């Protein structure tokens, strides 16, 4: 099986791996807040999840989706402008800056939208990645 990764995905994987290797066990004081905790929608609705962080050194919000029995899927990120991964049907709006809201917008909710969604705050590769609590969607 061959996989093709976008340039941004490869950079993200490198940065994430580097952060895990260098910062495992270290503590940081960045607080990442994701709301709402749970979402319940009917098909064709639009779901919106909010994420914010409280550290001026962090300026990126990354979004992930986890469904049962699958690996976590990178949906995209906010850095100045929303950058969803190609082929992913979401919109990312807002800001990744301190105390600002970044929104993940899932339009036309359907059965495949049912998952646990995560946001993370990040900055450049030398900073640790901070994952938030989860939001589940049913």
C-alpha positions as CSV (number, residue, x, y, z in Angstrom):
1,X,0.0,0.0,0.0
2,X,1.5,3.4,-1.0
3,X,0.7,6.6,0.9
4,X,1.2,10.1,-0.4
5,X,1.5,12.8,2.2
6,X,1.2,16.5,1.6
7,X,4.2,18.7,2.4
8,X,2.3,20.3,5.3
9,X,1.5,16.8,6.7
10,X,5.1,15.7,6.4
11,X,6.3,18.9,8.2
12,X,3.7,18.4,10.9
13,X,4.6,14.7,11.4
14,X,8.3,15.7,11.7
15,X,7.5,18.5,14.2
16,X,5.2,16.3,16.2
17,X,7.7,13.4,16.4
18,X,10.5,15.8,17.4
19,X,8.3,17.3,20.1
20,X,7.4,13.8,21.5
21,X,11.0,12.8,21.5
22,X,12.4,16.0,23.1
23,X,9.6,16.9,25.4
24,X,8.2,13.7,26.8
25,X,7.8,14.1,30.5
26,X,8.2,17.9,30.5
27,X,5.5,20.1,31.8
28,X,4.2,23.4,30.3
29,X,1.5,25.8,31.5
30,X,-0.4,26.3,28.3
31,X,-4.2,25.8,28.7
32,X,-6.1,24.6,25.7
33,X,-9.9,24.9,25.9
34,X,-12.3,23.1,23.5
35,X,-16.0,23.6,23.6
36,X,-18.6,22.2,23.6
37,X,-17.8,18.9,25.3
38,X,-20.5,17.0,23.4
39,X,-22.4,17.6,20.1
40,X,-25.5,15.9,18.8
41,X,-26.7,16.8,15.4
42,X,-29.1,15.5,12.7
43,X,-27.9,14.9,9.1
44,X,-27.2,18.0,7.0
45,X,-26.8,20.2,10.1
46,X,-23.6,22.2,10.5
47,X,-21.4,21.4,13.6
48,X,-19.1,24.0,15.1
49,X,-16.3,23.2,17.6
50,X,-14.3,26.0,19.3
51,X,-10.8,25.9,20.5
52,X,-8.6,28.5,22.3
53,X,-5.3,28.7,24.1
54,X,-3.8,31.0,26.7
55,X,-0.1,31.5,25.8
56,X,1.2,34.4,23.7
57,X,4.0,32.1,22.4
58,X,1.6,29.7,20.7
59,X,0.0,30.8,17.5
60,X,-1.3,27.6,15.8
61,X,-4.3,25.5,16.4
62,X,-4.3,22.0,14.9
63,X,-7.4,19.8,14.5
64,X,-7.8,16.0,14.6
65,X,-10.6,13.4,14.2
66,X,-10.6,10.0,15.9
67,X,-13.1,7.3,15.0
68,X,-13.4,3.9,16.5
69,X,-10.8,1.4,15.1
70,X,-8.8,4.1,13.2
71,X,-5.8,6.2,13.6
72,X,-6.2,9.8,14.5
73,X,-6.7,11.8,11.3
74,X,-5.1,15.3,10.9
75,X,-7.9,17.6,9.6
76,X,-5.9,20.8,9.2
77,X,-4.6,23.8,11.1
78,X,-5.0,27.5,11.7
79,X,-2.0,29.8,11.3
80,X,-3.0,33.2,10.0
81,X,-5.7,31.5,7.9
82,X,-7.4,28.1,8.0
83,X,-5.6,25.3,6.2
84,X,-7.7,22.2,6.0
85,X,-6.0,19.1,4.6
86,X,-6.9,18.3,0.9
87,X,-9.9,16.1,0.6
88,X,-11.2,16.9,4.1
89,X,-14.6,18.5,4.1
90,X,-14.2,21.0,7.0
91,X,-13.6,24.7,7.3
92,X,-11.2,26.2,9.8
93,X,-11.8,29.9,10.8
94,X,-10.7,32.3,13.5
95,X,-7.3,32.7,15.0
96,X,-4.7,30.5,16.8
97,X,-3.5,33.5,18.9
98,X,-3.8,33.8,22.7
99,X,-7.4,34.0,24.0
100,X,-8.9,33.9,20.5
101,X,-11.3,31.3,19.1
102,X,-10.5,29.0,16.3
103,X,-13.5,27.2,14.9
104,X,-13.7,23.8,13.2
105,X,-16.8,23.8,11.0
106,X,-18.3,20.5,9.8
107,X,-21.0,21.1,7.2
108,X,-23.6,18.5,6.2
109,X,-23.1,16.3,9.2
110,X,-23.6,12.6,8.4
111,X,-22.8,9.2,9.9
112,X,-19.1,9.5,9.0
113,X,-18.9,12.7,11.0
114,X,-19.5,10.8,14.3
115,X,-16.1,10.8,16.0
116,X,-14.0,12.3,18.8
117,X,-12.5,15.7,17.7
118,X,-9.3,17.1,19.2
119,X,-7.6,20.5,19.0
120,X,-4.0,21.2,19.9
121,X,-2.0,24.4,20.3
122,X,1.4,24.6,18.8
123,X,4.1,27.0,17.7
124,X,7.4,26.3,15.9
125,X,9.0,22.8,16.0
126,X,11.0,23.6,19.2
127,X,7.9,24.1,21.3
128,X,5.9,21.3,22.9
129,X,2.5,20.3,21.5
130,X,-0.4,20.7,23.9
131,X,-3.5,18.5,23.3
132,X,-6.9,19.6,24.7
133,X,-9.7,17.6,26.2
134,X,-11.9,15.8,23.6
135,X,-15.2,16.7,22.1
136,X,-17.3,13.7,21.0
137,X,-20.0,13.9,18.3
138,X,-22.8,11.4,17.9
